[in-house]
C-alpha cells in the first residue's frame, strides 16, 4: 500500500513538468509539421 501511494505522489509531482513538455511539443508540431507524426507518437500520445 505504501509503495502505490508513494508512486501516486511521485506522478503528481511530475504532472506540471509533463504538462510543460507536452505544451512545448504541441508548439513544435505547429512550427514543424513534418515532425508532427513523430512527435505525436513519441510524446503527445503518452500519459
FENBEL-V371147 format. One record per residue. N is the residue number from 1. RES is the residue in one small letter. SS is DSSP state (a for helix, b for strand, c for the rest). PSI is psi as a letter, one per 20 degrees, with the letter a starting at -180 (* if undefined). Layout:
n=N res=RES ss=SS psi=PSI
n=N res=RES ss=SS psi=PSI
//
This chain:
n=1 res=x ss=c psi=g
n=2 res=x ss=a psi=h
n=3 res=x ss=a psi=g
n=4 res=x ss=a psi=h
n=5 res=x ss=a psi=g
n=6 res=x ss=a psi=h
n=7 res=x ss=a psi=g
n=8 res=x ss=a psi=g
n=9 res=x ss=a psi=g
n=10 res=x ss=a psi=g
n=11 res=x ss=a psi=h
n=12 res=x ss=a psi=h
n=13 res=x ss=a psi=h
n=14 res=x ss=a psi=i
n=15 res=x ss=a psi=g
n=16 res=x ss=a psi=h
n=17 res=x ss=a psi=g
n=18 res=x ss=a psi=g
n=19 res=x ss=a psi=g
n=20 res=x ss=a psi=g
n=21 res=x ss=a psi=g
n=22 res=x ss=a psi=g
n=23 res=x ss=a psi=g
n=24 res=x ss=a psi=g
n=25 res=x ss=a psi=h
n=26 res=x ss=a psi=h
n=27 res=x ss=a psi=h
n=28 res=x ss=a psi=h
n=29 res=x ss=a psi=g
n=30 res=x ss=a psi=h
n=31 res=x ss=a psi=h
n=32 res=x ss=c psi=m
n=33 res=x ss=a psi=h
n=34 res=x ss=a psi=h
n=35 res=x ss=a psi=i
n=36 res=x ss=a psi=g
n=37 res=x ss=a psi=g
n=38 res=x ss=a psi=g
n=39 res=x ss=a psi=h
n=40 res=x ss=a psi=g
n=41 res=x ss=a psi=h
n=42 res=x ss=a psi=h
n=43 res=x ss=a psi=g
n=44 res=x ss=a psi=h
n=45 res=x ss=c psi=j
n=46 res=x ss=c psi=q
n=47 res=x ss=c psi=*
//
